[in-house]
Amino acid sequence: MLKQFLFKPIDNAALVVFRVFYGFLVAAECYGAIATGWVKKTLVEPQFTFNFIGFEWLQPLPGNGMYIYFAIMGTLGLLIMIGYKYRFSAFAFAIMWTAVYLMQKTSYNNHYYLLMLLAYIMAFLPAHKDASFDARLNPRIHSNVMHNYVRWIIIVQLFIVYTYASVAKCYANWLDLSIIEILMRSKKDYFLIGNLLQQRWLHWCVAIFGILFDLLIVPALLWKPTRKWAFAFSIFFHLFNSYIFRIGIFPYLSLAFTVFFFEPQTIRKIFLRKKEVIIPTAIPKPKNHQLVLGILAAYFSVQIALPLRHHFFKDDVLWTEEGHRLSWRMMLRSRSGILTVRVVNKETGKITVVDINDHVTKKQGRKVACYPDFTWQFAQYLKRFYAEKGEDVAVYVDNRVRVNQHKFRPFIDPKVDLASVPWKHFAHNEWILPSQWQ
């Protein structure tokens, strides 16, 4: 029964149209990163890059290399959009974007992670079978149909993202509006609506609508009687987020996803201007369809499990940050910290208080002051920095961290030499002090 559902033939209009949107938005993201100075500030100017731990070998290219790198990714986006050399273009972009994602986390957000996942998903899907240069140059691959599982890969991925985002908001600092107040405080200078964004009634609207939208939007789009209303709410929600929170292409990518929820005839009438496609009663299953099902089951099992892993770590994820990334925990906390770093020469006992601004950018420095993995990586950097000068050093930190509107609390054990302890990916790092929430 499940196999029959997943491998039944359906019109591929939604996938083809989404490919065009996806390619255009990818190009806009990459070219925009150059034009806005994001590449310069994030990957060119810093003398030290905070990679995902374990991927230190991924370093920004020297000179103008990263500008060229992003220009190539933008061009790959355009090739995806027009469907030229689609498989190569899609896989090449996926690999290059993954490298950028793992190369730096100072500007981390969940949307970059979603784009990485989507890049690989799209690379495997037959999005180039119609309305593409590939289909025009090689008519043998042309097709107006695809298997039903292709559509449901996108829908299930979206359902996981939105559901976890909704559940994560059901915690004290979202429900008492404190985190929303912090988020909106920085928007008070916005033209015309700055004062409006400070109103408590609007904060309540954001809190309630944020939870309900994330929880219900996918089911509402799937159910035909609510589909148009859900689409209208989606337009408002994502344009609001785009203007208020300035989160790049993600709101528009989210709107592009909605093509998978409408009838194919509607999509063709609006975008492809073709006669109604005749869908055959059956099309051959992929020869390796059992493998396809196994891979999809494994992939979505991981996607369901990853956001739950923080429950297996000691203490609160809002405090420790362990298990926060890759879990769709969006706009849930604001962190700030006060940090003093002491380097101790193991031979002479000489103590040097390090000015972190001599080594990292201001944005990186804010992360080092209150995110444990950044602090640990900075300690490793200092160990290498002094080793190059012939000194064997220990690195100790005194810092106090504030999460949302809680009080500043001691965060890292000042007696632990961070330069000598390993980072634990799958267990709690005991040098992070208990949260002691009040």
HELIX and SHEET records of a PDB file:
HELIX    1   1 LEU A    2  LEU A    6  1                                   5    
HELIX    2   2 ALA A   13  ALA A   35  1                                  23    
HELIX    3   3 TRP A   38  VAL A   39  1                                   2    
HELIX    4   4 LYS A   40  VAL A   44  3                                   5    
HELIX    5   5 GLY A   65  ILE A   82  1                                  18    
HELIX    6   6 TYR A   86  MET A  103  1                                  18    
HELIX    7   7 ASN A  110  PHE A  124  1                                  15    
HELIX    8   8 PHE A  133  LEU A  137  1                                   5    
HELIX    9   9 PRO A  139  ILE A  141  5                                   3    
HELIX   10  10 ASN A  148  ALA A  168  1                                  21    
HELIX   11  11 ALA A  172  LEU A  175  1                                   4    
HELIX   12  12 SER A  178  ARG A  185  1                                   8    
HELIX   13  13 LEU A  196  GLN A  198  5                                   3    
HELIX   14  14 ARG A  200  LEU A  222  1                                  23    
HELIX   15  15 LYS A  224  PHE A  245  1                                  22    
HELIX   16  16 PHE A  250  PHE A  257  1                                   8    
HELIX   17  17 THR A  258  PHE A  261  5                                   4    
HELIX   18  18 PRO A  264  ILE A  267  1                                   4    
HELIX   19  19 ARG A  268  LEU A  272  3                                   5    
HELIX   20  20 HIS A  289  ALA A  305  1                                  17    
HELIX   21  21 LEU A  306  PHE A  312  5                                   7    
HELIX   22  22 VAL A  317  THR A  320  1                                   4    
HELIX   23  23 ILE A  356  ASP A  358  5                                   3    
HELIX   24  24 LYS A  362  CYS A  370  1                                   9    
HELIX   25  25 PRO A  372  ALA A  387  1                                  16    
SHEET    1   A 2 PRO A   9  ASP A  11  0                                        
SHEET    2   A 2 VAL A 145  HIS A 147 -1                                        
SHEET    1   B 4 ILE A 351  VAL A 354  0                                        
SHEET    2   B 4 ARG A 335  ASN A 345 -1                                        
SHEET    3   B 4 VAL A 393  VAL A 403 -1                                        
SHEET    4   B 4 ARG A 409  PRO A 410 -1                                        
END                                                                             
